[in-house]
Amino acid sequence: MLYRCLLGITLLLTSSATAQVSGDVSDLQAGLVAKWDEVRPLDIEKTLRLPTETEGMKLEDFAVAFAFQVEKAPDMHHGSHILALINESQNGLLNWHLDTKGFSITLEGRGFGHLVAVSQPMEGRWWQVVLNVKRDTRQALSGIWVNGVEMNSWRETPGPMGLTRALFDPGSRGLGAQITNLRLYNRALTRPEILELAAMTPMTDLKTKLEPFTGSMKLMTEEVVAVLGGTEAMAMMEEGTMESLMLTQFPGSRVKVRSLAWEADTVFRQDRPMNFGGLKQQLVRSAATVAMLMFGRQECLERGEAGLTEFRAALEKLVKLCAEVTPRLVLLEPPAFEGELAQHNATLKKYAAVMAEVAKAHGALFATQDGDLKQGSTRDGLNLTSTGATQLGMSVAKLWGGDLKVPDARLKTLIGEKNRLWHRYWRPANWAFLHGDRTAQPSSRDHSDPAQRWFPGEVEQFKPLIEAKENELWKLANELGGKLP
């Protein structure tokens, strides 16, 4: 079951995963009818009524979103409606039911009902729910999402729904429960917007204030380092030296490294499949506290010295976007070219100088390369071999004063296994069947209930596998810390 989502037809994926330049557009203010962001207890009598000016509004496409948590599971079945749209004798639209085994969300309407059941312990964590209605009789575009995962979807009959009187009435009493981030939209949301809502932190959660690096790259406990870039960044991550040296330098810190690199990414373009989401959303989704950027080589080959001004402007924009998520930024000097391409190294140095200036202007660290590449560092003057990727990783390790000896082979093996699991989770092979334009295909759905999506849930099963593998490599890294051969 777990790997079914990895066995999609490659040709179909290639033809249907339409590229989006720099990710999909997200605007959570567009179409917003009403919202309540404060955290509210559910044991209050007062309901949340929509603004009076919305009375009489006709909803064709719409979306409802909220997050809730329960301190303890009920001793018995407990049900209530959440959003009531009072019109055409329809008193309850979105309902929930809580019991000892988990919770369920139900959409009810004109002769239909759609159910999502979550059989997991619900206590002590936030659950984010989105009801998304997009009326299209040809495709199953309406659905219910839990924590950013599409649980089911269906074809919704066209026809407006009136808001004669509408209210949120989360009347679940006696559970020590809370609800927050309630929203009603007069349009359907996109998948990137649903992911952004799922990553929204409840106001009661106080995030640790992140501080920029000063002088060196000293990592915090539970630091999450996101690596951005193109082919060179991917080669460095796959080879594993940089991550190995990082983990052994900070034993016990439980540092996580996440590759967000993508082949052929530049500061000018980061093409992604349809509905993948933009860079900022991916940084938030990966919980990044550090953004490490590696660019310059491809831009140098594409635009030469004449492109330096454009490169600076695009890099500035990218750095500012990353800074919206975290101020802990690192820019890496691109490694030199070899062979016939070595004629571009003088220009590449100018691109590196621009990167150093941008890093300084934004309080970021800048990692320089250790002179010329060793012989055999590239396959063709451009693409790095394991030798070149190792040298690149050791150059980065200078930022934290790491031991530059060869890392333990066992640790690199575990890192490789973890990174392959992450790759399968973050950018699975059959994206079109997951969230692209083939989600309505029968093979994307449960054969016994075509409304149920099984691929999105199965992909989430990679998360505990990643966690287990990281526990293994943290244990070994702690044993090796300061004791590299």
VENMOPE-V58232 format. One record per residue. RES is the residue in one letter. PSI is psi as a letter, one per 20 degrees, with the letter a starting at -180 (999 if undefined). OMEGA is omega as a letter, one per 20 degrees, with the letter a starting at -180 (* if undefined). Layout:
res->(RES & RES)
psi->(PSI & PSI)
omega->(OMEGA & OMEGA)
//
This chain:
res->(M & L & Y & R & C & L & L & G & I & T & L & L & L & T & S & S & A & T & A & Q & V & S & G & D & V & S & D & L & Q & A & G & L & V & A & K & W & D & E & V & R & P & L & D & I & E & K & T & L & R & L & P & T & E & T & E & G & M & K & L & E & D & F & A & V & A & F & A & F & Q & V & E & K & A & P & D & M & H & H & G & S & H & I & L & A & L & I & N & E & S & Q & N & G & L & L & N & W & H & L & D & T & K & G & F & S & I & T & L & E & G & R & G & F & G & H & L & V & A & V & S & Q & P & M & E & G & R & W & W & Q & V & V & L & N & V & K & R & D & T & R & Q & A & L & S & G & I & W & V & N & G & V & E & M & N & S & W & R & E & T & P & G & P & M & G & L & T & R & A & L & F & D & P & G & S & R & G & L & G & A & Q & I & T & N & L & R & L & Y & N & R & A & L & T & R & P & E & I & L & E & L & A & A & M & T & P & M & T & D & L & K & T & K & L & E & P & F & T & G & S & M & K & L & M & T & E & E & V & V & A & V & L & G & G & T & E & A & M & A & M & M & E & E & G & T & M & E & S & L & M & L & T & Q & F & P & G & S & R & V & K & V & R & S & L & A & W & E & A & D & T & V & F & R & Q & D & R & P & M & N & F & G & G & L & K & Q & Q & L & V & R & S & A & A & T & V & A & M & L & M & F & G & R & Q & E & C & L & E & R & G & E & A & G & L & T & E & F & R & A & A & L & E & K & L & V & K & L & C & A & E & V & T & P & R & L & V & L & L & E & P & P & A & F & E & G & E & L & A & Q & H & N & A & T & L & K & K & Y & A & A & V & M & A & E & V & A & K & A & H & G & A & L & F & A & T & Q & D & G & D & L & K & Q & G & S & T & R & D & G & L & N & L & T & S & T & G & A & T & Q & L & G & M & S & V & A & K & L & W & G & G & D & L & K & V & P & D & A & R & L & K & T & L & I & G & E & K & N & R & L & W & H & R & Y & W & R & P & A & N & W & A & F & L & H & G & D & R & T & A & Q & P & S & S & R & D & H & S & D & P & A & Q & R & W & F & P & G & E & V & E & Q & F & K & P & L & I & E & A & K & E & N & E & L & W & K & L & A & N & E & L & G & G & K & L & P)
psi->(g & g & j & h & i & i & k & r & o & h & h & h & g & h & h & i & n & p & q & p & p & k & r & q & p & p & n & i & h & p & j & o & g & q & q & o & i & q & p & p & q & i & k & q & h & p & r & o & q & q & q & h & i & i & p & i & q & p & p & f & q & r & q & p & q & r & q & q & q & p & h & q & q & q & i & r & p & p & q & q & q & g & p & p & o & n & q & l & k & o & h & p & g & o & q & q & p & p & a & i & i & b & r & q & p & p & p & q & b & n & j & r & p & p & p & p & p & o & m & q & p & i & q & j & q & p & p & p & p & p & p & o & o & o & o & o & i & h & q & n & i & q & r & p & p & p & l & j & p & o & h & r & r & r & p & p & p & q & p & q & p & q & m & g & p & q & q & p & m & m & l & o & q & j & j & k & q & q & q & r & l & p & q & p & q & k & r & q & q & r & g & h & h & g & h & g & h & h & i & p & p & q & h & i & o & o & q & p & p & p & q & q & q & o & g & r & m & o & q & r & p & k & q & o & o & p & p & q & a & c & h & g & h & g & g & g & g & h & h & i & g & g & h & g & h & g & h & h & h & m & q & i & i & l & p & p & p & p & o & j & q & p & p & j & q & r & i & h & p & n & p & q & r & p & j & h & q & r & g & g & h & h & g & g & h & j & k & p & i & p & p & o & p & o & a & h & g & h & h & g & h & g & i & a & h & i & j & g & g & h & g & g & g & h & g & g & g & g & g & h & g & h & h & h & g & q & i & n & q & p & p & p & p & q & q & r & r & r & c & h & i & i & i & j & h & g & h & h & h & h & g & h & h & g & g & g & g & g & g & g & h & j & k & q & q & p & o & r & q & m & b & q & q & q & p & k & i & q & h & k & i & g & p & p & r & h & g & h & h & g & g & g & h & h & h & h & i & h & h & j & k & q & p & j & r & p & q & p & h & h & g & h & g & h & g & g & g & g & h & h & g & g & g & h & g & g & m & r & h & l & h & h & h & g & j & c & j & k & i & i & q & h & i & j & r & p & h & i & n & i & h & p & p & h & g & g & h & h & h & i & i & h & g & h & g & g & g & g & h & h & h & g & h & g & g & g & h & h & h & i & o & j & k & q & 999)
omega->(a & a & r & a & a & a & r & a & a & a & r & r & a & a & a & a & a & a & r & a & r & r & a & a & r & r & a & r & a & r & a & a & a & r & r & a & a & r & a & r & a & a & r & a & a & r & r & a & r & r & a & a & r & a & a & r & r & r & r & r & r & r & r & r & r & r & r & r & a & a & r & r & r & r & a & a & a & a & r & r & a & r & r & r & a & r & r & r & r & a & r & r & a & a & r & r & a & r & a & a & a & a & r & r & a & r & r & a & a & r & r & r & a & a & r & r & r & a & r & r & a & a & r & r & r & r & a & a & r & r & a & a & r & a & r & a & a & a & r & a & r & a & r & a & r & a & r & a & r & a & r & r & a & r & a & r & r & r & a & r & a & r & r & r & a & a & r & a & a & a & r & a & r & a & a & a & r & r & a & r & r & a & r & r & r & r & r & r & r & r & r & r & r & r & r & r & a & a & a & a & r & a & r & a & a & r & r & r & a & a & r & r & r & r & a & a & r & a & r & r & a & r & r & a & r & a & a & r & a & a & a & r & r & r & r & a & a & a & r & a & a & a & r & a & r & a & a & r & a & a & r & a & r & r & r & r & a & r & r & r & a & a & r & r & r & r & a & a & r & a & r & r & r & r & a & a & a & a & a & r & r & r & r & a & r & r & a & r & r & r & a & a & r & a & r & a & a & r & r & a & a & a & r & a & a & a & a & a & r & r & r & a & a & r & r & a & a & r & r & r & r & a & r & r & a & r & a & a & r & r & a & r & a & r & a & r & r & r & a & a & a & r & a & a & r & r & r & r & r & r & r & r & r & r & r & r & r & r & a & a & a & r & a & r & r & a & r & r & a & r & a & r & r & r & a & a & r & r & a & a & a & a & a & r & r & r & r & r & r & r & r & r & r & r & r & a & r & a & r & r & a & r & a & r & a & a & r & a & r & a & r & r & r & r & r & r & r & a & r & r & r & a & a & r & a & a & a & a & a & a & a & r & r & a & a & a & r & a & r & r & r & a & r & a & r & a & a & r & a & r & a & r & r & a & a & r & a & r & r & r & r & a & r & r & r & r & r & r & r & r & r & a & r & r & r & r & r & r & a & a & r & a & a & a & *)
//
